[in-house]
Amino acid sequence: MSVRNQGTTLFTAILILVGTTVVVQLWLLTVSMEALLSGQIRTLVPAAIGSSVLLLINACLLRYVFRFDRDIERE
């Protein structure tokens, strides 16, 4: 399997992971807004922490894709 094919497979897997985490973040936003409107403030902090962790995961995955692409360009 060539490096280009591995890159395509890797990029597809990372794209699926990013799409899944974005959907979970949207769900957390919905839950947070419902909790805020109903006056349940205790729910907001765990949802914000979870969303921040998912944002960090997405940023790391994006950085990895850019680094992998740069390494392929050098070869």
GROMACS elastic network, one bead per residue, 0.5 to 0.9 nm:
[ bonds ]
;  ai    aj funct       b0    kb
    1     4     6  0.82973   500
    1     5     6  0.63867   500
    1     6     6  0.67861   500
    2     5     6  0.53255   500
    2     6     6  0.62965   500
    2     7     6  0.86188   500
    3     7     6  0.60293   500
    3     8     6  0.86069   500
    3    72     6  0.75457   500
    4     8     6  0.62183   500
    4     9     6  0.86615   500
    4    72     6  0.76909   500
    5     8     6  0.50314   500
    5     9     6  0.62035   500
    5    10     6  0.84678   500
    6     9     6  0.51187   500
    6    10     6  0.59771   500
    6    11     6  0.84408   500
    7    11     6  0.59043   500
    7    12     6  0.84435   500
    7    65     6  0.88320   500
    7    68     6  0.76918   500
    7    69     6  0.78474   500
    7    72     6  0.83569   500
    8    11     6  0.51087   500
    8    12     6  0.61286   500
    8    13     6  0.86481   500
    9    12     6  0.51669   500
    9    13     6  0.62717   500
    9    14     6  0.86680   500
   10    13     6  0.51933   500
   10    14     6  0.61623   500
   10    15     6  0.85050   500
   10    65     6  0.84506   500
   11    14     6  0.51033   500
   11    15     6  0.59812   500
   11    16     6  0.86114   500
   11    65     6  0.69714   500
   12    15     6  0.50359   500
   12    16     6  0.62802   500
   12    17     6  0.87172   500
   13    16     6  0.51800   500
   13    17     6  0.63391   500
   13    18     6  0.87161   500
   14    18     6  0.60969   500
   14    19     6  0.85105   500
   14    61     6  0.68337   500
   14    62     6  0.83782   500
   14    65     6  0.81046   500
   15    18     6  0.50671   500
   15    19     6  0.60688   500
   15    20     6  0.85520   500
   15    61     6  0.89801   500
   16    19     6  0.50818   500
   16    20     6  0.61621   500
   16    21     6  0.86719   500
   17    20     6  0.51217   500
   17    21     6  0.62188   500
   17    22     6  0.85983   500
   17    58     6  0.83780   500
   17    61     6  0.88062   500
   18    21     6  0.51520   500
   18    22     6  0.60902   500
   18    23     6  0.86403   500
   18    57     6  0.85083   500
   18    58     6  0.60299   500
   18    61     6  0.78499   500
   18    62     6  0.87935   500
   19    22     6  0.51412   500
   19    23     6  0.63128   500
   19    24     6  0.87511   500
   20    23     6  0.51988   500
   20    24     6  0.63454   500
   20    25     6  0.86879   500
   21    25     6  0.60908   500
   21    26     6  0.86035   500
   21    51     6  0.89676   500
   21    54     6  0.62868   500
   21    55     6  0.82416   500
   21    57     6  0.85055   500
   21    58     6  0.75481   500
   22    26     6  0.61971   500
   22    27     6  0.85916   500
   22    54     6  0.80079   500
   22    55     6  0.85167   500
   22    58     6  0.85276   500
   23    26     6  0.50812   500
   23    27     6  0.62450   500
   23    28     6  0.86641   500
   24    28     6  0.61766   500
   24    29     6  0.86123   500
   24    51     6  0.82031   500
   24    54     6  0.84066   500
   25    29     6  0.61618   500
   25    30     6  0.86275   500
   25    47     6  0.88742   500
   25    50     6  0.81435   500
   25    51     6  0.56208   500
   25    52     6  0.89562   500
   25    54     6  0.71865   500
   25    55     6  0.83322   500
   26    30     6  0.62368   500
   26    31     6  0.86574   500
   26    51     6  0.88885   500
   27    30     6  0.50629   500
   27    31     6  0.62109   500
   27    32     6  0.85196   500
   28    31     6  0.50660   500
   28    32     6  0.59868   500
   28    33     6  0.85401   500
   28    47     6  0.58704   500
   28    48     6  0.79814   500
   28    50     6  0.79505   500
   28    51     6  0.68745   500
   29    32     6  0.50160   500
   29    33     6  0.61163   500
   29    34     6  0.85906   500
   29    47     6  0.76494   500
   29    48     6  0.84557   500
   29    51     6  0.81930   500
   30    33     6  0.52059   500
   30    34     6  0.62132   500
   30    35     6  0.85761   500
   31    34     6  0.51724   500
   31    35     6  0.61008   500
   31    36     6  0.85487   500
   31    43     6  0.83333   500
   31    44     6  0.85033   500
   31    47     6  0.78996   500
   32    35     6  0.50572   500
   32    36     6  0.60406   500
   32    37     6  0.85733   500
   32    41     6  0.87738   500
   32    43     6  0.67955   500
   32    44     6  0.55330   500
   32    45     6  0.89113   500
   32    47     6  0.65068   500
   32    48     6  0.81515   500
   33    36     6  0.50139   500
   33    37     6  0.61165   500
   33    38     6  0.85326   500
   33    44     6  0.84429   500
   34    37     6  0.52071   500
   34    38     6  0.61478   500
   34    39     6  0.85800   500
   34    40     6  0.85640   500
   35    38     6  0.51441   500
   35    39     6  0.60500   500
   35    41     6  0.65945   500
   35    42     6  0.83997   500
   35    43     6  0.64231   500
   35    44     6  0.71062   500
   36    39     6  0.51663   500
   36    40     6  0.58967   500
   36    41     6  0.60492   500
   36    43     6  0.82168   500
   36    44     6  0.73111   500
   37    40     6  0.77648   500
   38    41     6  0.85591   500
   39    42     6  0.89044   500
   40    43     6  0.61578   500
   40    44     6  0.78137   500
   41    44     6  0.55915   500
   41    45     6  0.78247   500
   42    45     6  0.63852   500
   42    46     6  0.78517   500
   43    46     6  0.59947   500
   43    47     6  0.64343   500
   43    48     6  0.88121   500
   44    47     6  0.52157   500
   44    48     6  0.60548   500
   44    49     6  0.86406   500
   45    48     6  0.50969   500
   45    49     6  0.61807   500
   45    50     6  0.86049   500
   46    49     6  0.50536   500
   46    50     6  0.60743   500
   46    51     6  0.85085   500
   47    50     6  0.50958   500
   47    51     6  0.60661   500
   47    52     6  0.85104   500
   48    51     6  0.51014   500
   48    52     6  0.60671   500
   48    53     6  0.86247   500
   49    52     6  0.50741   500
   49    53     6  0.62442   500
   49    54     6  0.87046   500
   50    53     6  0.51585   500
   50    54     6  0.63096   500
   50    55     6  0.86446   500
   51    54     6  0.50778   500
   51    55     6  0.61346   500
   51    56     6  0.86470   500
   52    56     6  0.62114   500
   52    57     6  0.86497   500
   53    56     6  0.50743   500
   53    57     6  0.62660   500
   53    58     6  0.87038   500
   54    58     6  0.61840   500
   54    59     6  0.85907   500
   55    58     6  0.50989   500
   55    59     6  0.61618   500
   55    60     6  0.86445   500
   56    59     6  0.50749   500
   56    60     6  0.61997   500
   56    61     6  0.86292   500
   57    60     6  0.51736   500
   57    61     6  0.62124   500
   57    62     6  0.86521   500
   58    61     6  0.50937   500
   58    62     6  0.61453   500
   58    63     6  0.85872   500
   59    62     6  0.51063   500
   59    63     6  0.61534   500
   59    64     6  0.85971   500
   60    63     6  0.50511   500
   60    64     6  0.61454   500
   60    65     6  0.86839   500
   61    64     6  0.50265   500
   61    65     6  0.62693   500
   61    66     6  0.87595   500
   62    65     6  0.51117   500
   62    66     6  0.63206   500
   62    67     6  0.86419   500
   63    66     6  0.51948   500
   63    67     6  0.61525   500
   63    68     6  0.85661   500
   64    67     6  0.50899   500
   64    68     6  0.60228   500
   64    69     6  0.84981   500
   65    68     6  0.50978   500
   65    69     6  0.60671   500
   65    70     6  0.85554   500
   66    69     6  0.50970   500
   66    70     6  0.61386   500
   66    71     6  0.86322   500
   67    70     6  0.50943   500
   67    71     6  0.62097   500
   67    72     6  0.87033   500
   68    71     6  0.50975   500
   68    72     6  0.62740   500
   68    73     6  0.86973   500
   69    72     6  0.51175   500
   69    73     6  0.62264   500
   69    74     6  0.88105   500
   70    73     6  0.50790   500
   70    74     6  0.64527   500
   71    74     6  0.52505   500
   71    75     6  0.67107   500
   72    75     6  0.53155   500
